[in-house]
Amino acid sequence: MPDKNLICRDCGTSFVFTEGEQEFYAQRGFTNEPSRCPSCRAARKTSREGGYAGGGGGGGYERPRREMHPAVCSQCGKQTEVPFVPSGDKPVYCSECFETKRSGPSRGGDRGGDRGGDRGGRQRRW
């Protein structure tokens, strides 16, 4: 595959679609050649991502900032913030303790009692 000269649909300048780029497109299953030069592609990408903290196209949607609430970790006693209002009837964990609880040995399989387990051949997910 020889290099190809293409014309940018936005700015009208000529740019090279290299042999390596063509191979990359083919490996990914892309059937169309790029229609914008690298600088116009980069400019378009940044304009699509603008304002959204998580990146990626959101169609102009801006995610509202989460309201955080103060809490004390039920395991280590450290001051922390959580994205919900603690009600006091359930334990609240800081991010470190939550992660250790989450990835601890009690994960997966039967969770005790009559919850979880096998229900008609499929495991219940919470």
C-alpha positions as CSV (number, residue, x, y, z in Angstrom):
1,M,0.0,0.0,0.0
2,P,1.6,3.2,-1.0
3,D,1.1,6.5,0.9
4,K,-2.0,8.4,-0.3
5,N,-2.5,12.2,-0.5
6,L,-5.9,13.2,0.8
7,I,-7.7,16.5,1.1
8,C,-9.1,17.6,4.4
9,R,-12.9,18.3,4.3
10,D,-12.6,21.0,6.9
11,C,-9.6,23.1,6.0
12,G,-9.0,21.9,2.4
13,T,-5.3,21.2,2.8
14,S,-3.6,18.1,1.5
15,F,-2.3,15.5,4.0
16,V,-0.6,12.2,3.7
17,F,-2.4,8.9,4.7
18,T,0.7,6.9,5.3
19,E,1.1,3.2,4.6
20,G,1.3,2.6,8.4
21,E,-1.9,4.4,9.0
22,Q,-3.6,2.4,6.3
23,E,-2.5,-0.8,7.9
24,F,-3.7,0.5,11.3
25,Y,-7.1,1.3,9.8
26,A,-7.3,-2.2,8.1
27,Q,-6.4,-4.0,11.4
28,R,-9.2,-2.1,13.2
29,G,-11.7,-2.9,10.4
30,F,-12.2,0.7,9.4
31,T,-13.4,0.9,5.8
32,N,-13.3,4.6,5.3
33,E,-10.2,6.7,4.8
34,P,-9.8,9.7,7.1
35,S,-11.6,12.8,5.8
36,R,-9.8,15.3,8.1
37,C,-6.1,16.2,8.4
38,P,-4.5,15.3,11.8
39,S,-4.7,18.9,13.1
40,C,-8.5,19.2,12.2
41,R,-9.1,15.7,13.8
42,A,-7.4,16.9,17.0
43,A,-9.3,20.1,17.1
44,R,-12.6,18.3,16.5
45,K,-11.8,15.8,19.3
46,T,-11.0,18.5,21.8
47,S,-14.1,20.4,21.0
48,R,-16.2,17.2,21.5
49,E,-14.6,16.5,24.9
50,G,-14.8,20.1,26.1
51,G,-16.5,20.5,29.5
52,Y,-17.1,16.9,30.3
53,A,-14.6,15.8,33.0
54,G,-14.7,12.1,31.9
55,G,-13.8,12.7,28.3
56,G,-15.5,11.1,25.4
57,G,-18.3,12.5,23.3
58,G,-21.3,13.5,25.3
59,G,-23.2,15.5,22.7
60,G,-22.7,18.7,24.7
61,Y,-23.8,17.1,27.9
62,E,-22.0,18.3,31.0
63,R,-22.1,15.9,34.0
64,P,-23.2,17.7,37.2
65,R,-20.5,17.7,39.9
66,R,-21.3,15.2,42.6
67,E,-22.3,16.7,46.0
68,M,-20.1,15.1,48.7
69,H,-21.1,14.7,52.3
70,P,-18.8,14.4,55.4
71,A,-18.7,11.0,57.1
72,V,-16.6,9.0,59.5
73,C,-15.4,5.6,58.3
74,S,-17.0,2.8,60.2
75,Q,-13.9,0.6,60.0
76,C,-10.9,2.9,60.6
77,G,-12.5,6.0,62.0
78,K,-11.0,8.4,59.4
79,Q,-12.8,11.5,58.2
80,T,-14.0,11.0,54.6
81,E,-16.6,12.3,52.1
82,V,-19.2,10.2,50.4
83,P,-21.5,10.9,47.5
84,F,-24.7,10.3,49.5
85,V,-26.2,11.5,52.8
86,P,-25.2,8.9,55.5
87,S,-28.4,7.7,57.2
88,G,-26.7,6.1,60.2
89,D,-28.4,2.7,59.8
90,K,-25.6,1.3,57.5
91,P,-21.8,1.4,57.8
92,V,-20.0,4.0,55.8
93,Y,-16.4,3.3,54.6
94,C,-13.6,5.5,53.3
95,S,-12.4,4.6,49.9
96,E,-9.5,2.5,51.2
97,C,-11.6,0.4,53.5
98,F,-14.4,0.2,51.0
99,E,-11.9,-1.3,48.5
100,T,-10.6,-3.8,50.9
101,K,-14.2,-4.9,51.8
102,R,-15.1,-5.0,48.2
103,S,-12.2,-7.2,47.1
104,G,-12.1,-9.2,50.3
105,P,-12.5,-13.0,50.5
106,S,-16.3,-12.8,50.9
107,R,-16.8,-11.8,47.2
108,G,-18.5,-14.1,44.8
109,G,-20.3,-17.4,45.3
110,D,-23.0,-17.8,47.9
111,R,-23.4,-14.9,50.2
112,G,-25.1,-16.8,52.9
113,G,-28.7,-17.1,53.9
114,D,-31.2,-17.7,51.1
115,R,-30.0,-14.7,49.1
116,G,-27.8,-15.2,46.0
117,G,-26.9,-18.8,45.1
118,D,-28.4,-20.7,42.2
119,R,-31.8,-19.5,41.0
120,G,-32.9,-21.6,38.1
121,G,-29.4,-22.0,36.7
122,R,-28.2,-18.4,37.0
123,Q,-26.5,-16.6,39.8
124,R,-28.2,-13.5,41.2
125,R,-26.3,-10.2,40.8
126,W,-26.6,-7.3,43.2
